[in-house]
Amino acid sequence: MSTTHKIARITVHPVAYPEPNDCNATRYLTFVRVESADGAVGWGEAITQFPASTRATMALVSSWAEELIGKDPLQNIGIWHDIRKQTWWYSYRGGIAHFALSALDIALWDLKGKLTGQSLAQMIGQRDAGAAGKLRVLASTHAFHKDLDFEVERHARYVQDGYLGVKIGLGKRGEARLGYELERDVAFVRKLRATVGPDAWIMLDRGYALSWTLDETIRRVSAWQELGLKWIEEPFEPGDFEHFRKLRAHTSCMICDRLRCGACRRDHRRACDHQARRGGRPLVQQPRLVERGQHGCLHRPLGFDSLLPRAGTKTRAEPDAARARARSV
């Protein structure tokens, strides 16, 4: 590849907006814009969620920008590793630094693709060389209406419109109150399955406001599993791997350990290795090659036991993906 391209400027753009998928609660994003000397532009994003974390992310990216001016954007992986080395003190096992690095990383991949005329799939390689290059997408939403029949119909429309299925957030804002009463929650999924048919994916995401015991979680997931639950996302807090292991022993659907930050990433690998040694199915860490929050994001289990933490991107995912391939996971 040519090394004639240079980074000319890097700017940071905070955005706050009312998120319609979360009862119009204010959502904070941080966009990073990287421009090359010849005018090509790459954009990256991190969902920084709160004002303070957004300001901190902006400050970090701005501080790195001074050192990146003049560097070759095609050497984006090297840039990523250089920043990781420089931030060892305040990015170890996660932290706000990873929001900043993720947004910058996405912007550099975007810029690299534009400079080389390649898509991300072409740059990183497709899993299946014979694939058509298209992925069906999943609708990632929250349930908020008190009338659960309304929520069943609303989510069924996503499937009717061609989505692979739905991932529904439980314990979120609004009046749905899903995730609090077992029988009511099971009845909702039963109606949803009857409406969307046998093939649509149904995935459920425990919200932070919910706190389930191990026994309750096993009963919930077992009941939902009988109705064709595809996966349960973060049924426990990140790092509670003993509960994850016990739930795994009682269920067969996918269990997603989303990892809201990188803090538990190493522990997640150990948990998966422990599961493999015992002959158990691994936990699945939620794939997000481009982090876009709860709205409009693509969720697709790629066959890896461990992919991306909440604030992480393709560059960080590749070592885990390689380990998964080596274990034929």
matplotlib code that plots the C-alpha trace (Angstrom):
import matplotlib.pyplot as plt

x = [0.0, 1.1, 2.4, 1.8, -1.4, -1.3, -3.7, -4.4, -6.9, -8.9, -12.0, -14.4, -18.2, -20.5, -24.1, -27.1, -30.5, -33.8, -33.7, -37.2, -36.3, -35.8, -38.8, -37.0, -34.3, -31.3, -28.6, -25.0, -22.7, -19.2, -18.3, -14.7, -13.8, -10.5, -9.5, -6.5, -4.4, -6.1, -9.6, -10.9, -12.9, -13.5, -16.1, -16.2, -18.6, -18.8, -21.9, -20.6, -24.1, -23.6, -22.3, -19.3, -18.1, -18.7, -16.5, -13.8, -13.8, -13.6, -10.6, -8.7, -9.2, -8.2, -5.0, -4.1, -4.9, -1.8, 0.5, -1.4, -1.3, 1.0, 0.8, -0.3, -4.0, -3.4, -1.3, -4.4, -3.6, -0.2, -1.8, -4.2, -1.4, 0.7, -2.2, -2.8, 0.8, 0.7, -2.5, -1.4, -1.9, -5.6, -6.9, -5.9, -8.8, -11.3, -12.2, -13.2, -10.1, -11.7, -14.6, -12.2, -10.0, -13.1, -14.4, -11.0, -10.5, -13.8, -12.9, -9.5, -11.1, -13.7, -11.0, -8.8, -11.7, -12.3, -8.7, -8.3, -11.7, -12.5, -15.4, -14.7, -15.5, -12.9, -10.3, -10.7, -11.7, -15.0, -15.6, -17.2, -15.6, -18.6, -21.1, -23.2, -21.9, -25.3, -26.4, -29.9, -30.3, -31.9, -34.2, -32.8, -35.5, -37.0, -40.5, -42.1, -45.9, -48.1, -50.2, -48.1, -50.4, -49.4, -45.7, -46.3, -47.8, -45.1, -42.2, -44.0, -44.0, -40.2, -40.2, -42.9, -40.7, -37.9, -35.8, -34.2, -35.9, -36.0, -33.9, -36.0, -34.6, -36.2, -36.5, -36.2, -38.0, -41.7, -44.7, -44.1, -42.5, -41.1, -38.5, -40.2, -42.9, -42.0, -45.4, -46.3, -42.9, -43.3, -46.8, -45.5, -42.8, -45.4, -47.7, -44.7, -43.6, -47.1, -47.3, -43.8, -43.8, -41.3, -38.2, -37.9, -35.1, -36.3, -33.5, -33.9, -31.7, -31.8, -31.6, -29.3, -32.4, -33.2, -31.5, -32.3, -31.2, -29.6, -32.6, -35.0, -32.8, -32.7, -36.5, -36.9, -34.4, -35.7, -39.3, -38.3, -36.1, -39.1, -40.6, -37.5, -35.4, -32.3, -30.2, -30.3, -28.1, -26.2, -28.6, -26.0, -23.6, -20.3, -17.8, -20.3, -19.0, -19.9, -23.6, -22.9, -21.4, -24.3, -26.9, -25.0, -25.2, -29.0, -29.8, -28.8, -29.7, -26.9, -25.9, -24.5, -22.0, -22.1, -19.4, -20.3, -16.6, -13.3, -12.7, -13.8, -12.5, -9.6, -11.9, -14.3, -11.6, -10.8, -14.4, -14.7, -11.5, -12.9, -16.1, -14.1, -12.0, -15.2, -16.7, -19.4, -20.7, -18.9, -20.5, -21.0, -19.8, -21.9, -20.5, -20.4, -18.0, -19.4, -20.9, -24.1, -25.9, -29.3, -30.8, -30.0, -27.1, -26.4, -26.3, -25.1, -23.4, -20.4, -19.5, -16.8, -17.0, -15.5, -15.6, -16.1, -16.6, -19.0, -16.4, -14.3, -14.0, -12.6, -8.9, -9.4, -11.6, -9.2, -7.0, -10.1, -11.4, -8.1, -8.2, -11.8, -10.9, -7.9, -10.3, -12.8, -15.4]
y = [0.0, 3.5, 5.6, 9.0, 9.6, 11.7, 12.7, 16.4, 17.0, 15.3, 16.8, 15.6, 16.2, 15.5, 14.9, 14.8, 13.8, 12.3, 8.6, 7.4, 3.8, 4.8, 7.0, 10.0, 9.9, 12.0, 9.9, 11.2, 10.1, 11.2, 11.3, 11.5, 13.0, 12.2, 13.9, 13.1, 15.7, 14.9, 15.6, 12.1, 11.8, 9.0, 9.0, 7.0, 6.9, 5.9, 5.8, 7.7, 7.9, 10.6, 14.3, 13.7, 10.6, 12.5, 15.4, 13.0, 11.2, 14.4, 15.5, 12.2, 12.2, 15.9, 15.1, 12.2, 14.2, 16.4, 13.4, 11.8, 14.7, 13.7, 10.0, 7.5, 6.6, 3.4, 2.2, 2.3, -0.9, 0.4, 3.7, 1.7, -0.3, 2.9, 4.6, 1.4, 1.5, 5.2, 4.8, 1.8, 3.6, 4.7, 2.1, -1.1, -3.6, -0.9, 2.6, 5.7, 5.6, 2.7, 4.9, 7.4, 4.8, 3.0, 6.1, 6.9, 3.3, 3.3, 6.6, 5.3, 2.1, 4.3, 6.6, 3.6, 2.1, 5.3, 5.8, 2.2, 1.9, -1.1, -2.1, -3.2, -6.7, -6.6, -5.2, -7.7, -10.7, -12.5, -15.7, -17.4, -16.5, -17.8, -15.7, -13.2, -10.5, -9.7, -10.1, -10.1, -7.7, -7.9, -5.2, -4.1, -2.4, -1.7, -2.6, 0.4, 0.3, -0.9, -2.9, -5.9, -7.0, -3.7, -4.6, -8.0, -6.5, -3.8, -6.3, -8.7, -5.9, -5.9, -9.6, -8.9, -6.2, -8.7, -8.5, -11.7, -11.2, -8.9, -8.3, -6.7, -4.8, -5.7, -3.5, -0.3, 3.1, 3.1, 1.2, -2.3, -3.5, -6.6, -8.5, -8.2, -10.9, -14.3, -15.6, -12.3, -12.3, -15.9, -15.1, -12.1, -14.3, -17.0, -14.5, -13.0, -16.5, -17.3, -14.0, -14.0, -17.7, -20.5, -19.2, -15.6, -15.0, -13.8, -12.4, -10.9, -8.4, -7.9, -4.2, -2.8, -2.0, -5.7, -8.0, -11.7, -14.5, -17.5, -19.8, -17.2, -16.8, -20.5, -20.7, -17.7, -18.8, -22.4, -21.3, -18.9, -21.5, -23.8, -21.0, -20.8, -18.1, -17.6, -16.0, -14.2, -11.1, -10.4, -12.2, -11.4, -8.5, -8.8, -10.8, -13.1, -16.1, -18.7, -17.8, -17.8, -21.3, -22.6, -21.1, -22.6, -26.0, -25.8, -24.2, -24.7, -21.3, -18.8, -16.8, -13.4, -11.7, -8.2, -6.7, -3.0, -2.2, -4.0, -4.6, -8.2, -9.2, -11.3, -13.0, -13.7, -15.5, -17.5, -18.4, -19.6, -21.6, -23.1, -24.0, -25.6, -27.7, -29.0, -29.8, -27.1, -24.6, -21.2, -17.9, -15.6, -12.0, -9.6, -8.7, -5.0, -4.2, -0.7, 0.5, 2.4, 2.0, 0.3, 1.8, 0.6, -1.7, -5.1, -8.0, -11.3, -14.3, -15.0, -18.3, -16.8, -17.3, -13.9, -10.9, -7.3, -5.5, -2.6, -0.1, -2.0, -2.3, -4.5, -3.9, -5.0, -8.0, -9.6, -11.4, -12.9, -13.9, -15.7, -17.6, -18.7, -19.9, -21.8, -23.6, -24.2, -22.4]
z = [0.0, -0.7, 2.2, 0.6, 2.5, 5.7, 8.4, 8.2, 11.0, 13.6, 15.2, 17.8, 17.7, 20.7, 20.0, 22.4, 21.2, 22.5, 21.8, 20.6, 21.4, 25.1, 25.9, 24.5, 27.2, 26.2, 24.6, 24.2, 21.4, 20.5, 16.8, 15.6, 12.2, 10.6, 7.4, 5.2, 3.4, 0.1, 1.5, 2.2, 5.5, 7.9, 10.7, 13.9, 16.9, 20.5, 22.6, 25.6, 27.1, 29.8, 29.7, 31.9, 29.9, 26.7, 27.8, 29.0, 25.6, 23.7, 25.8, 25.2, 21.4, 21.2, 23.1, 20.8, 17.7, 18.0, 17.8, 14.9, 12.4, 9.6, 10.2, 7.5, 8.0, 6.1, 9.1, 11.3, 13.2, 14.1, 15.3, 17.4, 19.1, 19.6, 21.5, 23.6, 24.7, 25.5, 27.6, 29.6, 32.9, 32.3, 29.8, 31.5, 31.2, 30.1, 31.1, 29.2, 27.2, 25.2, 24.2, 22.7, 21.1, 19.7, 18.0, 16.6, 15.4, 13.5, 11.9, 10.7, 9.3, 7.5, 6.1, 5.1, 3.2, 1.3, 0.4, -0.8, -2.4, -0.2, 2.1, 5.6, 4.6, 1.9, 4.2, 7.0, 4.9, 4.8, 6.8, 3.8, 0.5, -1.3, 0.7, -1.1, 1.1, 2.7, 6.3, 7.6, 10.5, 13.8, 15.3, 18.7, 20.7, 24.1, 25.3, 26.9, 26.4, 29.2, 26.7, 26.0, 23.1, 21.5, 22.1, 20.6, 17.4, 17.3, 17.4, 15.0, 12.4, 12.4, 11.3, 8.8, 7.3, 6.8, 10.0, 11.2, 14.5, 17.6, 20.6, 23.4, 26.3, 29.7, 32.7, 30.6, 30.9, 30.2, 31.5, 30.0, 33.2, 31.5, 33.5, 36.9, 36.9, 35.6, 34.6, 32.8, 31.0, 29.8, 28.6, 26.6, 24.9, 24.2, 22.4, 20.6, 19.4, 18.2, 16.3, 14.7, 13.8, 14.6, 12.7, 13.8, 16.4, 19.8, 22.0, 25.4, 27.2, 31.0, 31.8, 34.5, 36.7, 37.0, 39.5, 39.1, 41.4, 39.9, 40.6, 39.1, 36.1, 35.5, 35.7, 33.3, 30.7, 30.8, 30.3, 27.5, 25.9, 25.5, 23.4, 21.1, 22.8, 20.7, 23.4, 26.7, 27.0, 30.2, 32.7, 35.4, 36.0, 34.1, 36.0, 37.8, 35.9, 38.5, 37.9, 34.1, 34.3, 36.4, 34.0, 31.1, 32.7, 32.9, 29.5, 25.8, 24.3, 23.7, 26.7, 25.9, 28.2, 26.7, 28.9, 29.2, 29.3, 28.8, 32.5, 32.5, 29.1, 30.4, 32.9, 30.0, 28.2, 31.3, 31.7, 28.1, 28.5, 31.7, 29.8, 27.0, 29.4, 31.0, 27.6, 28.0, 25.5, 25.6, 26.5, 23.6, 23.9, 21.9, 18.5, 17.6, 14.8, 14.8, 18.1, 17.6, 20.9, 21.1, 17.9, 14.5, 15.5, 13.9, 16.2, 14.8, 16.5, 14.3, 15.9, 18.2, 21.9, 22.5, 20.3, 21.5, 24.7, 24.8, 23.9, 21.4, 17.6, 14.9, 15.7, 19.3, 18.2, 15.9, 18.5, 20.2, 16.8, 16.0, 19.3, 18.6, 15.1, 16.5, 18.9, 16.1, 18.1]

ax = plt.figure().add_subplot(projection="3d")
ax.plot(x, y, z, "-o")
ax.set_aspect("equal")
plt.show()
